[in-house]
Amino acid sequence: MSQSPRSAAPARCVRQSALADLADVPATSRWVRSGTTRLHVLDYGGDGPALVVLPGITSPAVTMDFVARELTDLVRPLVLDVRGRGLSDGSDGEPEDGGDDGRGYGSQAYAADTEAVIEGLGLTRPLLFGHSMGARIAAMVAARGTVALGGSVLADPPMSGPGRGPYPTTLAAFLGQLAQAERGTDADEVARSWPRWPRREQELRARWLSSCDRRAVAATHRGFESEDFFAWWPAVTGPTTLLYGAQSPVVTAAGAAQARAALPSATVTAVPDAGHMLFWDNPPAALDALRAALRPMLA
């Protein structure tokens, strides 16, 4: 079958070695439809309040396992494979004009998917926790108010946007890493880009990065620079905490100060000795900060 220019990008691939990782993950796969898009969720179970976890731009759900399993005494983590990543369906495409009509990889589609997961799994006033792209999604869902939430934690949401400068990691860098994954990579090669990460997380990224759709990554990266996080942030309601890496180039000290001023009811907390990938850079401190943020929301 011939391919159109818009579909000529290398196909997503989930190798058997990646699927085998799921045998070691203490979670059950759940499936939800958002329109015609089938979404995969890792459900860690438990009797606590539901916590919907929204990963970053090139982070399939399984790569958040090391975070989710440390929270099961507090909450029931449910980690979403955001559309175009992991085992979730990709999108049919993007509107030609760069807008967002729900067919593509725009922020409105991501937010609608999250709402579909909450409604489809019958979650009552769940908490949201998102990192990077996932933090932006969480902010939009909380601001839209379509579903009732118990609170939200946003970890290092991209604050780039119109008039704010570019996102610190270039699209070329992301696409270069995807090209490595598509031809086959390993933990040693991943470590050249992410030397501070625990070895297991480098290995998971090596096996799962090829499951990310290039179009999804490109569209999301474009959104980081064309959409303003502060258009949603002041409208976020309910208990809210913003975590950021003390050395992050994505949420700088100035950005954190602006976040405090724009939403005084939110708690804004720096995670020491961590950059944008705070849970990978300094897992103990980041997990402590996340647990401290969640506890008041459980009362």
N, C-alpha and C positions, 0 to 999 in steps of 0.2 A: 504494500500500500504506500503510495507516495505521501510525503509529508509537506505541509505548507510551511512557509518560512517561520511562522509563529510557533510551530510544533517541532522544529528541527533540533532543539536542544537535546543533549543526551538524556536518555530515559532515567528516571529514578530507579534505584536498585536497592533491595533489601536482601543481602546475602544470607545463606544458611547459617553462617557463623554469627551473624547478628541476631537472627531469630532465636538461636540457641541461648543467647544471653537471657531471654525471658524465662528460661527454666530456673534461673537463680534469683529471680525477682519475686518477692513475696506479695504479689498482687494478681488480681484477676482481670482479664481483658473484658471491657464492656464496649458496646457499640451503640452509637446514637446517630440518628439522621438529622442533618440540618439542611432542610430542603432535600435536594438529591445527593448531597455530600455525606458520605459515611465517615464518621469520626470515631477514632479509637481512643479509649481511656484506660489507664491503668488504675484500678481500684484497690487500695491497700486495706480496705475493710476497717472494722472496729466500731465501737459504740459511740465514739465522740462525734462532735459536729463535723459536717462535711467541709473539707478544704479543697477547693478547686485550684489546681496548680497549673499555671500557664508559662511554659518555657520560652526561651529566647529564639532569635531568628534562625539559628542553625542547631537547635537543641531538641531532638526528638524526646518523647516522654521518658524513655528508659534512661536517658542521661541525667535525669533528676532523681533517680532512684536513691542515691546516697543521701539526698536531702529528705525525701519523703519517708524513708524507713526510720529516720530519727525523730519523726513527729507523731508516730502512731499511738503513743501514750496520751497525746493531747487531742488529736483530731483523726478523722478518717480522710487521709489524702487521696485525691483522685487527680491523676496527672494526665493532661490532654496532649495527644499528638495533634498539634495545631495543623490545620489543613495544609497539605503540601509537604508534610514532614512525617517521618515514622511510618505507621501503618494506616494513617488517615488518607482519604482520597485527596487528590489534587483538585485544582479548579479547572473549569472548562476554558478559562482564559480571562483576559482583562478587557475592559472597555477600551476601544481604540483611542478615545480622547483622554485617557489617563484617569478618568473619574472612577467612581465606585458604585456599581449598580448591584452588588451582591454576587456577581458571577466570578469575580476575580479574587485577588489577594489583597484587598483593601482593608482598612481598619474596621469599617462597618461590617464587612463579612466576618472578620475574626470575632467581633463582639457578638454578632448574631449567633455564631457557632457556639460561643461560650454560654449564651442564654439557652440555646437548644440543649446543651449538655445538662444544664441545671434543671430545665423543665423535663427533659426526656428521662432523666434518672430519678426524678421526683425528689430533688434535694430541697429541703426547707431552710431558708435563710442561711445558705452556705457562706463560708468565708472565701475570699479570693486571695491568692498569692501569685504574683507574677514577677518574673525577672526579665529585664531589658524589654524586648518586644512584648513579652507577656505582661510586664508592668503597664505598658501603654494600653494594652487590651483591657486589663483590669480597671484602669482609670476610666476608660470609655464606658465599660459595662456599668460601673458604679455611678457615673454621671448620667447615663441614659435612664436609669431607674426602671427598666422594663421588668427586671426580676428583683425580688427582695433579697437583700444581703445582710449578713451579720457583721460585716466589716471587711477591710481589705488591707493587704500589705504589698507595697510596691518596692521592688528592689532595683535600684539603679535604672530608672526609666530614661530612655534617650531624651535629652532636652534640646537637641538640635532642632532646627526648623527655620522657617522664613525669618531672615534677619538675625539668626543666631549662629550662623556658621555651619559647616558640614559636620556630619557624623564622623567621629575620630577614626573609625576603621573604614577604609575605602571599599567600594563594591568590588574593585579589582582584587583586593585581598581575599574577600569572601569567595569570589569565583575561582581564584587560584586554589584555595583549599578544597573547593568542590571538585575541581579538576583532578586533584590528587586522589580524592576519595573515589571518583569515578573510574580511574585507572587502577586503583588498589593502593591503599596506604597502610601504614602501621603506626604503632604507638610512638616509635622513635621519631618518625617524621612529624607527627602531631606535636611532639614535645618541642620541636624547633619553634613552633608558633606559640605554644602554651607550656613553657618549661616549669612553671610552678605547680601545675596540676598534679594531683595524686595519680599514680600509674594506672589504676583501674579506670579512672575517668578518661585518660588519654587513650586507653584501649577501646573503651566504649565509643568514643568519638571516631576513632579510626574505622570501626565496623559499621557505624550508623550514619555517618555524615552523607553517604551516597543516597540515603533515603530522602534527602531534601531536594525539592524541586527548584531548579535555578530561577524559574520565573517567580516563584514565591519569594526567594531571597532578594531578587532584584526589585520586585514591587515593594517589599517591606522596607528595604534600604531607601528607596525613593521616598516612601512615606515618612521615614525618619527626618528627611530634609524638606519635605513639602507640607507636612502637617505639624502644628504646634501643640506640644504636650500641654501647655498652659491654657489652651482653649478648653480642655476637659477638666484639668486638675481642680480649679476653684469650684466646680460643680459637684465634685465627689462628696457624697454624703455618708454618714455613719462613721464608726470608729475607723481611723485610717492611720497607718504608719508608712513613712517613706524611709527605706534603708538605702544607704549609698556607701560605696567604697571610699575610704578617706583619700586614696590616691587615684580615684577614678577620673579619667578624662571625659567621661560621659555626663556624670553629675559632679560638677566642680563645687567648690565652696560657695562661689557666687550663685550657682544654680540652686544649691541647697537653701541658701538664704532667701532666694526668690520664692522657692516652694513654701518656706515658712510664712512669708509675708502674704502669699496668695491664698493660703488655706491655714489660718492660724489654729484651727481645731485639730490639725494633724500633728502627729509626732514625727519628727525628722531626726534620724539617728545615723551617725557615721560608724562604719565598721572599720576598725584599725587594721593597718598593714594589708590592705586589699584594694585592688583596682575594680574595674567594671565587673569582672567575673568573681565577685566577692565570695561566693560559696565554694568556688574552686581554689581561689587564692588563699583564703584563710578559713577553712571549714569550721573549726571550733568557734571562733568569734562570730562568724556569720550565723551559724545555727543558734548560738546563744541569743543573738539579737533578734532572730526570727521568733524563737520561742517566747522571748520577753514581750514581743509585739502581739503575739497571738493570745497569751494568757488573759489579758483584760477583756478580750473579745469573747471569751468563753463563759463569762459570768452570766 
